[in-house]
């Protein structure tokens, strides 16, 4: 995966794992200390935007509650060498506190 602080466009056909990759990217940015309100995630439908948001929250909550899930999620994330990632709990709290202001949409 590229540096999580650089802009990234993910384009692919249906069923190829875009939501998984986008949620990895989003969580990587959160873990690097980027505010969730400073991240833009766009897609073609409201349903897909809701799925992206839900997947991010689900993966973070699973990681907070289960060390095995946290290890698995960590294995899919990318961080610049100079950044110590924030805890998944901090990332989850940031998402929930700004839920209405998230830029995940169409």
C-alpha positions as CSV (number, residue, x, y, z in Angstrom):
1,X,0.0,0.0,0.0
2,X,1.2,3.5,-0.7
3,X,2.0,6.1,2.0
4,X,-1.3,6.6,3.8
5,X,-0.9,10.4,3.9
6,X,-0.9,10.7,0.1
7,X,-4.1,11.1,-2.0
8,X,-5.4,7.8,-3.4
9,X,-8.0,6.9,-6.0
10,X,-9.4,3.3,-5.9
11,X,-11.3,2.3,-9.0
12,X,-12.4,-1.3,-9.7
13,X,-15.4,-3.3,-10.7
14,X,-18.2,-4.5,-8.4
15,X,-17.2,-7.3,-6.0
16,X,-13.4,-6.7,-6.2
17,X,-12.8,-5.5,-2.6
18,X,-13.1,-1.7,-3.0
19,X,-14.9,-1.3,0.3
20,X,-12.3,-3.4,2.1
21,X,-9.4,-1.4,0.6
22,X,-11.1,1.9,1.2
23,X,-11.8,1.0,4.9
24,X,-8.1,0.0,5.2
25,X,-7.1,3.3,3.8
26,X,-9.5,5.3,6.0
27,X,-8.4,3.5,9.2
28,X,-4.7,4.0,8.2
29,X,-5.3,7.7,8.0
30,X,-7.2,7.7,11.3
31,X,-4.4,5.8,12.9
32,X,-1.9,8.4,11.6
33,X,-3.8,11.1,13.5
34,X,-5.8,12.5,10.6
35,X,-9.2,13.8,11.8
36,X,-12.1,11.8,10.3
37,X,-13.6,15.2,9.2
38,X,-10.5,15.8,7.1
39,X,-10.9,12.5,5.1
40,X,-13.0,12.4,2.0
41,X,-14.4,9.1,0.8
42,X,-16.7,9.2,-2.2
43,X,-18.6,6.5,-4.1
44,X,-21.5,6.3,-6.6
45,X,-24.5,5.5,-4.3
46,X,-25.7,6.4,-0.8
47,X,-26.0,2.7,-0.1
48,X,-22.3,2.2,-0.9
49,X,-21.3,5.2,1.2
50,X,-23.3,3.8,4.1
51,X,-21.6,0.4,3.6
52,X,-18.1,2.1,3.7
53,X,-19.0,4.0,6.9
54,X,-20.4,0.9,8.5
55,X,-17.5,-1.3,7.6
56,X,-15.0,1.2,9.1
57,X,-17.0,1.4,12.3
58,X,-17.4,-2.4,12.4
59,X,-13.8,-3.2,11.8
60,X,-12.7,-0.6,14.4
61,X,-15.1,-1.9,17.1
62,X,-14.1,-5.5,16.4
63,X,-10.4,-4.4,16.9
64,X,-11.2,-2.6,20.1
65,X,-13.0,-5.7,21.6
66,X,-10.9,-8.5,20.3
67,X,-7.1,-8.7,20.2
68,X,-7.2,-11.2,17.3
69,X,-9.3,-8.8,15.2
70,X,-6.9,-6.0,16.1
71,X,-3.9,-8.0,14.9
72,X,-5.7,-8.9,11.7
73,X,-6.7,-5.3,11.0
74,X,-3.2,-4.1,11.8
75,X,-1.8,-6.4,9.2
76,X,-3.8,-4.6,6.5
77,X,-2.8,-1.1,7.4
78,X,0.1,1.0,6.3
79,X,2.0,3.7,8.2
80,X,4.9,6.0,7.3
81,X,8.0,5.0,9.3
82,X,8.0,8.1,11.4
83,X,4.4,7.8,12.7
84,X,3.4,5.7,15.7
85,X,-0.2,4.6,15.0
86,X,-2.9,5.7,17.4
87,X,-4.9,3.0,19.2
88,X,-8.0,1.6,17.5
89,X,-10.0,2.8,20.5
90,X,-8.9,6.4,19.8
91,X,-9.8,6.0,16.1
92,X,-13.2,4.6,17.0
93,X,-13.9,7.4,19.4
94,X,-12.9,10.0,16.9
95,X,-15.3,8.5,14.3
96,X,-18.2,8.3,16.7
97,X,-17.7,11.8,18.1
98,X,-17.8,13.3,14.5
99,X,-20.3,10.8,13.0
100,X,-22.6,13.5,11.6
101,X,-19.6,15.5,10.1
102,X,-17.9,12.6,8.2
103,X,-17.2,13.1,4.5
104,X,-18.3,9.7,3.3
105,X,-20.8,10.2,0.6
106,X,-21.7,10.4,-3.1
